[in-house]
Protein backbone atom coordinates (compact mmCIF):
# COMPACT_ATOMS: atom_id res chain seq x y z
CA UNK A 1 0.00 0.00 0.00
CA UNK A 2 1.31 3.40 -0.98
CA UNK A 3 1.49 6.40 1.36
CA UNK A 4 -1.86 8.20 1.29
CA UNK A 5 -3.93 5.35 -0.18
CA UNK A 6 -6.15 5.29 2.93
CA UNK A 7 -6.95 8.96 2.34
CA UNK A 8 -8.05 8.31 -1.23
CA UNK A 9 -10.53 5.75 0.09
CA UNK A 10 -12.02 8.57 2.20
CA UNK A 11 -12.46 10.70 -0.92
CA UNK A 12 -9.40 12.92 -0.65
CA UNK A 13 -7.50 14.46 -3.54
CA UNK A 14 -3.78 13.73 -3.05
CA UNK A 15 -0.83 15.60 -4.57
CA UNK A 16 2.65 14.08 -4.41
CA UNK A 17 6.12 15.50 -4.91
CA UNK A 18 8.67 14.10 -7.38
CA UNK A 19 9.70 11.46 -4.82
CA UNK A 20 6.10 10.23 -4.55
CA UNK A 21 5.59 11.63 -1.04
CA UNK A 22 2.21 13.16 -0.14
CA UNK A 23 2.53 16.95 0.10
CA UNK A 24 -1.12 18.05 -0.24
CA UNK A 25 -4.43 16.54 0.86
CA UNK A 26 -7.81 18.06 -0.05
CA UNK A 27 -11.08 17.03 1.61
CA UNK A 28 -13.32 19.89 0.39
CA UNK A 29 -17.02 19.31 1.04
CA UNK A 30 -16.36 15.84 2.42
CA UNK A 31 -17.89 13.93 5.35
CA UNK A 32 -14.51 13.35 7.05
CA UNK A 33 -14.53 13.80 10.84
CA UNK A 34 -11.84 14.14 13.50
CA UNK A 35 -11.51 10.36 13.58
CA UNK A 36 -10.52 10.32 9.91
CA UNK A 37 -7.48 12.48 10.61
CA UNK A 38 -5.69 9.39 11.92
CA UNK A 39 -4.87 8.67 8.27
CA UNK A 40 -2.63 11.74 8.20
CA UNK A 41 -0.19 10.22 10.68
CA UNK A 42 3.13 9.42 9.12
CA UNK A 43 2.78 11.97 6.31
CA UNK A 44 5.98 13.76 7.26
CA UNK A 45 6.12 15.82 4.05
CA UNK A 46 2.53 17.11 4.20
CA UNK A 47 2.56 20.85 3.53
CA UNK A 48 -1.07 21.68 2.75
CA UNK A 49 -4.31 20.27 4.09
CA UNK A 50 -7.68 21.57 2.92
CA UNK A 51 -10.63 20.70 5.16
CA UNK A 52 -13.12 23.26 3.86
CA UNK A 53 -16.73 22.36 4.68
CA UNK A 54 -15.98 19.14 6.55
CA UNK A 55 -16.99 17.79 9.97
CA UNK A 56 -13.45 18.23 11.38
CA UNK A 57 -13.38 20.42 14.50
CA UNK A 58 -11.14 23.41 15.14
CA UNK A 59 -9.61 21.60 18.12
CA UNK A 60 -8.39 18.76 15.93
CA UNK A 61 -7.04 21.13 13.30
CA UNK A 62 -5.05 22.99 15.96
CA UNK A 63 -3.22 19.76 16.85
CA UNK A 64 -2.07 19.02 13.29
CA UNK A 65 1.67 19.43 12.66
CA UNK A 66 1.48 20.96 9.18
CA UNK A 67 2.51 24.24 7.58
CA UNK A 68 -0.83 25.31 6.17
CA UNK A 69 -4.44 24.24 6.64
CA UNK A 70 -7.72 25.65 5.30
CA UNK A 71 -10.61 24.89 7.59
CA UNK A 72 -14.06 26.39 7.39
CA UNK A 73 -17.38 24.92 8.48
Steps between C-alpha positions, in 0.01 A plus 500: 500500500631840402518800734165680493293215353278494811420867441390435143252244632351782711456713188806722527690654211872427549795687348848348516847642450755360253603236756140377527449640851162653590532879524135610466169349610162652409173397666276786378130442565566153638347309793838442670498545879769534766533122508599496133804716570679191631582428135724807493744348748832420344465755219820679595514706179141629515503874433137583422176359634163630383205413724251756370139410582575178687399365842854544641507719812724799564653319798622216281635737237699686766683177589615426144874541437481653152603828340166607359139393547172641366211424729155650480168353609 
